[in-house]
Amino acid sequence: MDPIDFSRSSPGQVLRTPKGYWEFVPDPLPPTIEWSTSLISALGEAERNLGRLASLADALPSPHILVRPFIQREAVLSSRIEGTRASLVDLYHYESAQNSFSEDTSDVREVHNYVRAPDYGLERSKTLPVSLRLIREMHGILMEGVRGEYLTPDEFRRSQNWIGPPGSTIESATIVPPPVDEMHQALDAMEKFIHAPSDIPQLARAGLIHYQFEAIHPFLDGNGRVGRLLVILLLIEWGLISLPFLYLSAFFETHRLDYNDRLLAVSQRGEWEKWLLFFFKGVSSQSLDAITRIERLGQLRTAYRERLRSERAATRLLQTLDVLFERPILNIRQLEAALNVPYRTAQRYIERLEEIGILSEVTGQARNRLYRADEIFQVLDS
């Protein structure tokens, strides 16, 4: 980390440590933001598209059916930013059989933990507001039983970390976050900002908080994933959306270099406008993406239900259909548990859906078979 890279506009202090390396301590939020015409326009577009998504989600007849597939897709993409190689197929196979087809399941286990973390966070936030405590608890779930589990899960770091390309040292790092004492002070100030009354638009506040969390970097591992989960928890707590259908990881992963550059540019040169423009573009883009996927899934569900109404076991098959939207890859045992029916009954429902082309068997095995709803899966994985 080179102090020359930090201008007078940097929203923080660059401090030299007794050991000779430099650290960056971000100033408390909020910064002074110049609301240019382009920034106001980008905010308005993001708010409109997010509002459309929120209205669509609220109007869904059974919105809970689609929540989990969206969380699973986010888990894959957010973890991919951190270097995992697990796919959505791997995740469904792992959750169906508790075993990946690859020998090494570490990547897919990390993704599976990412699914569990927002599940926990959303349930916990019903009684506990977004807070440092909730952030630590989600981090503990995220790191359970995976690489990095020795890096103090469920605890803020007690030693110095740094951010840089693979193989970098603390001296050659791109940026070194605040030391432990200053880290705790910065976290306390961030928590106060989350709950303090503010005239700053809520989407802008979410963007500021995401930057601040990443600049503080309070964990030894998992900061990026927790920071991205923090955004959706804030939007739900603030009432901008009622269900977790908006996730930014697809946008951040597609524009990974820009994402990292925009965050760094805030720290080095105070380029808040460029970061917020990028963040608002992501909100707008992913809102439209979610709308398209929800509408396509809704059309599929309507078409399937029409096809099944004349079936002999129509009521149960319609219930099976809803299970498929939650789990487009599953086995008979999972359907048995979901419908609370005997194994042979669940098997009969799957065989019938296979006959009419809604399901297909994907393992080619004689036992422990997995079945996939291809059209549903394609909408989620495209």
C-alpha positions as CSV (number, residue, x, y, z in Angstrom):
1,M,0.0,0.0,0.0
2,D,1.5,3.3,-1.2
3,P,0.3,6.5,0.6
4,I,1.1,8.4,-2.7
5,D,-2.0,6.7,-4.2
6,F,-4.2,8.4,-1.7
7,S,-5.2,12.0,-2.4
8,R,-6.5,14.7,-0.1
9,S,-10.0,13.8,-1.2
10,S,-9.6,10.3,0.3
11,P,-12.4,9.7,2.9
12,G,-10.0,8.5,5.6
13,Q,-6.6,8.5,7.1
14,V,-3.5,6.8,5.9
15,L,-1.4,5.9,8.9
16,R,2.1,4.4,9.2
17,T,2.4,1.6,11.7
18,P,5.4,1.1,14.0
19,K,6.2,-1.9,11.8
20,G,6.7,0.3,8.8
21,Y,3.7,-0.5,6.7
22,W,0.7,1.8,6.0
23,E,-3.0,1.3,6.9
24,F,-6.2,3.0,5.8
25,V,-8.8,4.0,8.4
26,P,-12.1,5.2,6.7
27,D,-13.9,8.2,8.1
28,P,-17.3,7.6,9.7
29,L,-20.3,7.9,7.4
30,P,-21.9,9.9,5.8
31,P,-19.6,11.6,3.4
32,T,-20.5,14.8,1.5
33,I,-22.1,13.7,-1.7
34,E,-22.4,16.0,-4.7
35,W,-25.8,15.1,-6.2
36,S,-25.1,15.6,-9.9
37,T,-27.9,15.3,-12.5
38,S,-26.5,11.9,-13.6
39,L,-26.4,10.6,-10.1
40,I,-30.0,11.7,-9.4
41,S,-31.1,10.2,-12.6
42,A,-29.4,6.8,-11.8
43,L,-30.9,6.8,-8.4
44,G,-34.4,7.4,-9.8
45,E,-34.1,4.6,-12.3
46,A,-32.8,2.2,-9.6
47,E,-35.7,3.1,-7.3
48,R,-38.3,2.7,-10.1
49,N,-37.0,-0.7,-11.1
50,L,-36.7,-1.9,-7.5
51,G,-40.2,-0.7,-6.9
52,R,-41.4,-2.7,-9.9
53,L,-39.7,-5.8,-8.5
54,A,-41.2,-5.2,-5.0
55,S,-44.7,-4.8,-6.5
56,L,-44.3,-7.9,-8.6
57,A,-43.1,-9.9,-5.6
58,D,-45.9,-8.7,-3.4
59,A,-48.5,-9.8,-6.0
60,L,-47.2,-13.3,-6.4
61,P,-49.7,-15.9,-5.3
62,S,-47.0,-18.1,-3.6
63,P,-43.9,-16.0,-3.4
64,H,-42.1,-18.2,-0.9
65,I,-41.8,-20.9,-3.6
66,L,-39.4,-18.7,-5.6
67,V,-37.4,-17.2,-2.7
68,R,-35.0,-20.2,-2.2
69,P,-34.0,-20.6,-5.8
70,F,-33.0,-16.9,-5.9
71,I,-31.0,-17.3,-2.7
72,Q,-29.3,-20.4,-4.2
73,R,-28.4,-18.6,-7.4
74,E,-27.0,-15.7,-5.4
75,A,-24.9,-18.1,-3.3
76,V,-23.3,-19.5,-6.4
77,L,-22.5,-16.1,-8.0
78,S,-21.3,-14.4,-4.8
79,S,-19.1,-17.3,-3.9
80,R,-17.7,-17.3,-7.5
81,I,-16.4,-13.8,-6.9
82,E,-14.3,-15.2,-4.0
83,G,-12.9,-17.9,-6.3
84,T,-15.1,-21.0,-5.8
85,R,-15.8,-23.2,-8.8
86,A,-19.1,-24.7,-7.7
87,S,-22.1,-24.4,-10.1
88,L,-25.8,-24.2,-9.5
89,V,-26.0,-27.9,-10.6
90,D,-23.3,-28.8,-8.0
91,L,-25.3,-27.0,-5.3
92,Y,-28.6,-28.8,-6.1
93,H,-26.8,-32.2,-6.3
94,Y,-25.1,-31.5,-3.0
95,E,-28.4,-30.5,-1.3
96,S,-30.2,-33.5,-2.8
97,A,-27.6,-36.2,-2.1
98,Q,-25.3,-34.4,0.4
99,N,-22.5,-35.3,-2.0
100,S,-21.1,-33.5,-5.1
101,F,-20.1,-35.4,-8.2
102,S,-16.6,-34.1,-7.8
103,E,-14.2,-35.6,-5.3
104,D,-13.6,-32.3,-3.5
105,T,-16.8,-30.9,-2.0
106,S,-15.1,-27.9,-0.3
107,D,-16.3,-25.3,-2.9
108,V,-19.9,-26.5,-3.0
109,R,-20.0,-26.7,0.8
110,E,-19.0,-23.0,0.9
111,V,-21.9,-22.2,-1.4
112,H,-24.3,-24.3,0.7
113,N,-23.3,-22.3,3.7
114,Y,-24.0,-19.1,1.8
115,V,-27.6,-20.4,1.3
116,R,-27.9,-21.1,5.0
117,A,-26.5,-17.7,6.1
118,P,-29.2,-15.5,4.5
119,D,-31.9,-18.1,5.6
120,Y,-30.7,-17.5,9.1
121,G,-30.2,-13.8,8.7
122,L,-33.7,-13.2,7.3
123,E,-35.3,-15.3,10.1
124,R,-33.2,-13.7,12.8
125,S,-33.9,-10.2,11.5
126,K,-37.6,-10.7,12.5
127,T,-36.5,-10.2,16.1
128,L,-33.0,-8.7,15.8
129,P,-32.3,-5.6,13.6
130,V,-29.4,-5.5,11.2
131,S,-26.5,-5.1,13.7
132,L,-22.9,-6.1,14.3
133,R,-24.3,-9.1,16.3
134,L,-26.3,-10.3,13.4
135,I,-23.4,-9.8,11.0
136,R,-21.2,-11.9,13.2
137,E,-23.8,-14.7,13.5
138,M,-24.2,-14.9,9.8
139,H,-20.4,-15.0,9.3
140,G,-20.2,-18.0,11.7
141,I,-22.7,-19.9,9.6
142,L,-20.9,-18.9,6.4
143,M,-17.5,-20.2,7.6
144,E,-18.7,-23.4,9.3
145,G,-16.9,-26.5,8.3
146,V,-15.1,-24.9,5.2
147,R,-11.7,-23.5,4.4
148,G,-11.2,-20.5,6.6
149,E,-13.1,-22.0,9.5
150,Y,-10.0,-21.6,11.6
151,L,-10.1,-17.8,10.8
152,T,-12.2,-16.9,13.8
153,P,-15.7,-17.5,12.5
154,D,-18.4,-15.5,14.3
155,E,-15.8,-13.1,15.5
156,F,-14.3,-9.9,14.3
157,R,-10.6,-10.2,13.6
158,R,-8.1,-9.9,16.3
159,S,-5.1,-9.4,13.9
160,Q,-4.3,-7.4,10.9
161,N,-5.4,-8.4,7.4
162,W,-4.8,-6.9,4.0
163,I,-6.3,-6.8,0.5
164,G,-4.3,-7.5,-2.6
165,P,-3.6,-9.9,-5.4
166,P,-2.7,-13.6,-4.6
167,G,0.7,-13.8,-3.0
168,S,0.8,-10.2,-1.9
169,T,2.2,-9.4,1.5
170,I,1.1,-6.7,4.0
171,E,3.9,-4.5,2.5
172,S,2.9,-5.0,-1.1
173,A,-0.9,-5.1,-0.5
174,T,-3.2,-2.9,-2.5
175,I,-4.8,-1.6,0.7
176,V,-4.5,-2.5,4.4
177,P,-7.7,-2.0,6.4
178,P,-7.7,-0.4,9.9
179,P,-6.0,-2.0,12.8
180,V,-8.1,-3.8,15.4
181,D,-8.8,-0.9,17.8
182,E,-9.7,1.5,15.0
183,M,-11.7,-1.3,13.3
184,H,-14.0,-1.6,16.3
185,Q,-14.5,2.1,16.4
186,A,-15.3,2.2,12.7
187,L,-17.8,-0.7,13.1
188,D,-19.5,1.0,16.0
189,A,-19.9,4.2,13.9
190,M,-21.2,2.2,10.9
191,E,-23.8,0.5,13.1
192,K,-24.9,3.9,14.4
193,F,-25.2,5.2,10.8
194,I,-27.4,2.2,9.9
195,H,-30.0,3.1,12.6
196,A,-29.7,6.8,12.7
197,P,-32.4,9.0,11.0
198,S,-31.1,10.3,7.7
199,D,-32.2,12.4,4.7
200,I,-29.9,10.4,2.4
201,P,-32.0,8.1,0.1
202,Q,-32.1,4.6,1.4
203,L,-30.5,3.0,-1.8
204,A,-27.6,5.5,-1.5
205,R,-27.3,4.6,2.2
206,A,-27.1,0.9,1.3
207,G,-24.3,1.7,-1.2
208,L,-22.4,3.7,1.3
209,I,-22.7,1.0,4.0
210,H,-21.5,-1.7,1.6
211,Y,-18.4,0.3,0.8
212,Q,-17.8,1.1,4.5
213,F,-18.0,-2.6,5.4
214,E,-15.6,-3.6,2.7
215,A,-13.2,-0.8,3.7
216,I,-13.3,-1.9,7.3
217,H,-12.9,-5.6,6.3
218,P,-13.7,-6.8,9.9
219,F,-13.2,-10.6,9.2
220,L,-10.1,-12.6,8.3
221,D,-12.2,-14.2,5.5
222,G,-15.7,-13.9,4.1
223,N,-15.9,-10.1,4.0
224,G,-17.2,-9.9,0.4
225,R,-19.9,-12.4,0.9
226,V,-21.1,-10.9,4.2
227,G,-21.0,-7.4,2.7
228,R,-23.2,-8.4,-0.2
229,L,-25.7,-10.1,2.1
230,L,-25.8,-7.0,4.2
231,V,-27.3,-5.0,1.3
232,I,-30.4,-7.2,0.9
233,L,-30.9,-7.4,4.7
234,L,-30.9,-3.6,4.8
235,L,-33.3,-3.2,1.9
236,I,-35.8,-5.6,3.6
237,E,-35.4,-3.9,7.0
238,W,-36.0,-0.5,5.4
239,G,-39.1,-1.7,3.6
240,L,-37.8,-1.2,0.0
241,I,-38.6,-4.9,-0.8
242,S,-40.4,-7.5,1.3
243,L,-38.7,-10.6,0.0
244,P,-35.1,-11.4,-1.0
245,F,-35.4,-11.3,-4.8
246,L,-32.7,-8.7,-5.4
247,Y,-29.1,-9.8,-5.3
248,L,-26.2,-7.8,-6.7
249,S,-23.6,-10.6,-7.0
250,A,-24.5,-11.4,-10.6
251,F,-23.8,-7.7,-11.6
252,F,-20.6,-7.5,-9.4
253,E,-19.3,-10.8,-10.8
254,T,-19.9,-9.8,-14.4
255,H,-18.2,-6.4,-13.7
256,R,-15.7,-7.7,-11.2
257,L,-12.8,-5.4,-12.2
258,D,-15.0,-2.3,-12.2
259,Y,-16.5,-3.4,-8.8
260,N,-13.0,-3.6,-7.2
261,D,-11.8,-0.5,-8.9
262,R,-14.8,1.6,-7.9
263,L,-14.4,0.6,-4.2
264,L,-10.7,1.3,-4.3
265,A,-11.2,4.7,-6.0
266,V,-13.5,5.7,-3.1
267,S,-10.7,4.9,-0.6
268,Q,-7.9,6.5,-2.6
269,R,-9.6,9.5,-4.1
270,G,-13.1,9.9,-2.6
271,E,-14.9,9.0,-5.8
272,W,-18.3,8.5,-4.2
273,E,-20.3,9.5,-7.3
274,K,-18.7,6.9,-9.5
275,W,-19.2,4.2,-6.9
276,L,-22.8,5.1,-6.4
277,L,-23.5,5.3,-10.1
278,F,-22.1,1.8,-10.4
279,F,-24.1,0.6,-7.4
280,F,-27.4,2.1,-8.7
281,K,-26.7,0.6,-12.1
282,G,-26.4,-2.8,-10.4
283,V,-29.6,-2.4,-8.5
284,S,-31.5,-1.3,-11.6
285,S,-30.0,-4.1,-13.7
286,Q,-30.6,-6.9,-11.2
287,S,-34.1,-5.7,-10.5
288,L,-35.0,-6.0,-14.2
289,D,-33.2,-9.4,-14.3
290,A,-35.2,-10.6,-11.3
291,I,-38.5,-9.3,-12.8
292,T,-37.8,-11.3,-16.0
293,R,-37.0,-14.5,-14.2
294,I,-40.0,-14.2,-11.9
295,E,-42.3,-13.6,-14.9
296,R,-40.9,-16.5,-16.8
297,L,-41.2,-18.8,-13.8
298,G,-44.8,-17.6,-13.3
299,Q,-45.6,-18.4,-16.9
300,L,-44.2,-21.9,-16.6
301,R,-46.1,-22.5,-13.3
302,T,-49.4,-21.4,-15.0
303,A,-48.7,-23.6,-18.0
304,Y,-47.8,-26.6,-15.9
305,R,-50.9,-26.2,-13.7
306,E,-53.1,-26.1,-16.7
307,R,-51.6,-29.3,-18.0
308,L,-52.0,-31.1,-14.6
309,R,-55.6,-30.1,-13.8
310,S,-57.0,-33.1,-15.7
311,E,-54.7,-35.6,-14.1
312,R,-56.1,-38.2,-11.8
313,A,-54.1,-37.0,-8.8
314,A,-54.2,-33.4,-9.8
315,T,-54.2,-31.9,-6.3
316,R,-51.1,-33.8,-5.2
317,L,-49.3,-33.2,-8.5
318,L,-49.9,-29.5,-8.2
319,Q,-48.3,-29.6,-4.8
320,T,-45.4,-31.6,-6.3
321,L,-45.1,-28.9,-8.9
322,D,-44.6,-26.2,-6.2
323,V,-41.9,-28.3,-4.7
324,L,-40.1,-28.4,-8.0
325,F,-40.0,-24.6,-8.2
326,E,-38.3,-24.6,-4.8
327,R,-36.0,-27.5,-5.7
328,P,-35.7,-28.0,-9.5
329,I,-33.3,-30.9,-8.8
330,L,-34.4,-33.3,-6.2
331,N,-34.7,-37.0,-5.3
332,I,-37.7,-39.1,-4.2
333,R,-36.8,-38.8,-0.5
334,Q,-36.9,-35.0,-0.7
335,L,-40.4,-35.1,-2.3
336,E,-41.5,-37.6,0.3
337,A,-40.5,-35.3,3.1
338,A,-41.9,-32.2,1.4
339,L,-45.3,-33.6,0.8
340,N,-45.3,-35.9,3.9
341,V,-46.4,-38.9,1.8
342,P,-45.1,-42.5,1.6
343,Y,-42.0,-43.1,-0.5
344,R,-44.0,-45.1,-3.1
345,T,-46.5,-42.3,-3.5
346,A,-43.7,-39.7,-4.0
347,Q,-42.1,-42.1,-6.5
348,R,-45.4,-42.4,-8.4
349,Y,-45.7,-38.6,-8.7
350,I,-42.2,-38.2,-10.0
351,E,-42.7,-41.0,-12.5
352,R,-45.9,-39.3,-13.8
353,L,-44.2,-35.9,-14.1
354,E,-41.3,-37.7,-15.9
355,E,-43.8,-39.2,-18.3
356,I,-45.4,-35.9,-19.3
357,G,-42.0,-34.2,-19.8
358,I,-41.8,-31.9,-16.8
359,L,-39.1,-33.9,-15.0
360,S,-36.1,-35.9,-16.4
361,E,-33.8,-38.3,-14.6
362,V,-30.2,-36.9,-14.7
363,T,-28.0,-39.4,-12.9
364,G,-28.5,-42.6,-15.0
365,Q,-28.3,-44.6,-11.8
366,A,-30.3,-47.5,-10.7
367,R,-30.6,-46.2,-7.1
368,N,-30.4,-42.7,-5.5
369,R,-31.6,-41.1,-8.7
370,L,-31.9,-37.3,-9.1
371,Y,-34.6,-35.7,-11.2
372,R,-34.5,-32.2,-12.8
373,A,-37.2,-29.9,-13.9
374,D,-35.3,-28.7,-17.0
375,E,-37.3,-25.7,-18.0
376,I,-37.4,-24.3,-14.4
377,F,-33.7,-24.9,-14.0
378,Q,-32.9,-23.2,-17.3
379,V,-34.7,-20.0,-16.2
380,L,-32.6,-19.9,-12.9
381,D,-29.3,-20.8,-14.4
382,S,-29.4,-18.8,-17.7
